[in-house]
């Protein structure tokens, strides 16, 4: 695993991670509801609803809640696809519902580069409102990539 720290651009992150899987399989993990349910949510959370209209201008929404026995409350991330180029590039807007109130819409760029039996993921998440939000998303993406690696 290779991880790169914060980019020089203010209030953005960049993460690089290699997966032993073809780019097509990694792309599907990012764009199919069944796969997203397996790796998207942090421990203790469940993806209640995953909606994906995978086309430029299409919307997505991933709603999650705490597992049984936890305090109730749902949060979701939603946005629109700005670019869809299977299996190499996915660009989408990102806005929270039920968390990070008042923060602006941000943008996520997912690039996949296959070399042999390894696919490199380059993830950029841009336009954070403040350093705290950027740091929380950095930690979240690191953990999500670990779950994605186990799934693949």
C-alpha positions as a Python dict, from the first residue, in 0.01 Angstrom:
ca = {
    (1, 'X'): (0, 0, 0),
    (2, 'X'): (127, 342, -92),
    (3, 'X'): (-45, 647, 48),
    (4, 'X'): (31, 1007, -41),
    (5, 'X'): (-46, 1290, 201),
    (6, 'X'): (-242, 1605, 146),
    (7, 'X'): (-189, 1778, -186),
    (8, 'X'): (-48, 2128, -214),
    (9, 'X'): (-387, 2258, -324),
    (10, 'X'): (-568, 2406, -25),
    (11, 'X'): (-848, 2203, 129),
    (12, 'X'): (-812, 1893, -87),
    (13, 'X'): (-675, 1544, -41),
    (14, 'X'): (-512, 1295, -273),
    (15, 'X'): (-484, 927, -198),
    (16, 'X'): (-307, 658, -401),
    (17, 'X'): (-369, 292, -343),
    (18, 'X'): (-290, -24, -541),
    (19, 'X'): (-528, -320, -567),
    (20, 'X'): (-458, -669, -701),
    (21, 'X'): (-760, -665, -929),
    (22, 'X'): (-838, -556, -1284),
    (23, 'X'): (-953, -198, -1335),
    (24, 'X'): (-1296, -319, -1450),
    (25, 'X'): (-1354, -494, -1118),
    (26, 'X'): (-1240, -191, -916),
    (27, 'X'): (-1463, 37, -1124),
    (28, 'X'): (-1764, -190, -1065),
    (29, 'X'): (-1695, -180, -690),
    (30, 'X'): (-1734, 199, -708),
    (31, 'X'): (-2046, 196, -923),
    (32, 'X'): (-2264, -105, -834),
    (33, 'X'): (-2498, -96, -537),
    (34, 'X'): (-2428, -451, -419),
    (35, 'X'): (-2052, -389, -410),
    (36, 'X'): (-2086, -49, -241),
    (37, 'X'): (-2292, -208, 36),
    (38, 'X'): (-1994, -436, 109),
    (39, 'X'): (-1723, -173, 155),
    (40, 'X'): (-1863, 180, 175),
    (41, 'X'): (-1977, 205, 538),
    (42, 'X'): (-1746, 218, 838),
    (43, 'X'): (-1773, -49, 1107),
    (44, 'X'): (-2100, -24, 1296),
    (45, 'X'): (-2281, 137, 1002),
    (46, 'X'): (-2509, -25, 742),
    (47, 'X'): (-2588, 99, 391),
    (48, 'X'): (-2967, 120, 403),
    (49, 'X'): (-3013, 262, 58),
    (50, 'X'): (-2784, 281, -244),
    (51, 'X'): (-2919, 450, -556),
    (52, 'X'): (-2699, 495, -864),
    (53, 'X'): (-2787, 640, -1204),
    (54, 'X'): (-2447, 586, -1365),
    (55, 'X'): (-2438, 840, -1646),
    (56, 'X'): (-2317, 1195, -1684),
    (57, 'X'): (-2574, 1407, -1503),
    (58, 'X'): (-2713, 1101, -1323),
    (59, 'X'): (-2757, 1112, -947),
    (60, 'X'): (-2641, 884, -670),
    (61, 'X'): (-2729, 860, -302),
    (62, 'X'): (-2586, 632, -36),
    (63, 'X'): (-2775, 639, 293),
    (64, 'X'): (-2635, 470, 601),
    (65, 'X'): (-2734, 422, 962),
    (66, 'X'): (-2591, 273, 1277),
    (67, 'X'): (-2633, -101, 1320),
    (68, 'X'): (-2875, -261, 1564),
    (69, 'X'): (-2845, -141, 1921),
    (70, 'X'): (-2685, 191, 1827),
    (71, 'X'): (-2825, 541, 1850),
    (72, 'X'): (-3065, 601, 1561),
    (73, 'X'): (-2986, 848, 1290),
    (74, 'X'): (-2926, 833, 920),
    (75, 'X'): (-2664, 1014, 718),
    (76, 'X'): (-2624, 1007, 345),
    (77, 'X'): (-2390, 1128, 76),
    (78, 'X'): (-2536, 1231, -255),
    (79, 'X'): (-2435, 1399, -575),
    (80, 'X'): (-2424, 1390, -953),
    (81, 'X'): (-2187, 1223, -1193),
    (82, 'X'): (-1983, 1475, -1391),
    (83, 'X'): (-1774, 1223, -1582),
    (84, 'X'): (-1817, 847, -1632),
    (85, 'X'): (-1546, 665, -1831),
    (86, 'X'): (-1539, 295, -1742),
    (87, 'X'): (-1306, 156, -1627),
    (88, 'X'): (-1064, 446, -1589),
    (89, 'X'): (-1230, 760, -1453),
    (90, 'X'): (-1525, 866, -1240),
    (91, 'X'): (-1592, 1226, -1131),
    (92, 'X'): (-1883, 1320, -908),
    (93, 'X'): (-2009, 1588, -673),
    (94, 'X'): (-2036, 1511, -302),
    (95, 'X'): (-2274, 1656, -45),
    (96, 'X'): (-2363, 1520, 298),
    (97, 'X'): (-2714, 1493, 441),
    (98, 'X'): (-2728, 1468, 819),
    (99, 'X'): (-2356, 1547, 867),
    (100, 'X'): (-2116, 1834, 796),
    (101, 'X'): (-2405, 2082, 795),
    (102, 'X'): (-2331, 2401, 608),
    (103, 'X'): (-2030, 2264, 423),
    (104, 'X'): (-2013, 2330, 50),
    (105, 'X'): (-2055, 2068, -214),
    (106, 'X'): (-1722, 1903, -290),
    (107, 'X'): (-1592, 1702, -584),
    (108, 'X'): (-1437, 1355, -602),
    (109, 'X'): (-1217, 1232, -887),
    (110, 'X'): (-1144, 858, -907),
    (111, 'X'): (-881, 749, -1160),
    (112, 'X'): (-787, 386, -1220),
    (113, 'X'): (-466, 283, -1395),
    (114, 'X'): (-409, -85, -1461),
    (115, 'X'): (-56, -222, -1488),
    (116, 'X'): (-52, -599, -1524),
    (117, 'X'): (-263, -755, -1249),
    (118, 'X'): (-252, -440, -1033),
    (119, 'X'): (-477, -135, -1055),
    (120, 'X'): (-365, 193, -905),
    (121, 'X'): (-641, 410, -760),
    (122, 'X'): (-580, 784, -751),
    (123, 'X'): (-853, 955, -551),
    (124, 'X'): (-878, 1333, -522),
    (125, 'X'): (-1141, 1496, -303),
    (126, 'X'): (-1158, 1874, -340),
    (127, 'X'): (-1331, 2180, -192),
    (128, 'X'): (-1346, 2115, 181),
    (129, 'X'): (-1485, 2390, 401),
    (130, 'X'): (-1211, 2361, 662),
    (131, 'X'): (-913, 2159, 778),
    (132, 'X'): (-1124, 1953, 1020),
    (133, 'X'): (-1355, 1831, 743),
    (134, 'X'): (-1058, 1756, 521),
    (135, 'X'): (-892, 1550, 795),
    (136, 'X'): (-1209, 1354, 871),
    (137, 'X'): (-1254, 1269, 503),
    (138, 'X'): (-886, 1172, 475),
    (139, 'X'): (-931, 922, 758),
    (140, 'X'): (-1259, 799, 610),
    (141, 'X'): (-1112, 740, 265),
    (142, 'X'): (-811, 555, 410),
    (143, 'X'): (-1041, 320, 601),
    (144, 'X'): (-1274, 278, 301),
    (145, 'X'): (-981, 179, 78),
    (146, 'X'): (-883, -85, 332),
    (147, 'X'): (-1237, -230, 321),
    (148, 'X'): (-1235, -212, -61),
    (149, 'X'): (-904, -400, -69),
    (150, 'X'): (-1052, -681, 143),
    (151, 'X'): (-1357, -699, -87),
    (152, 'X'): (-1146, -719, -402),
}
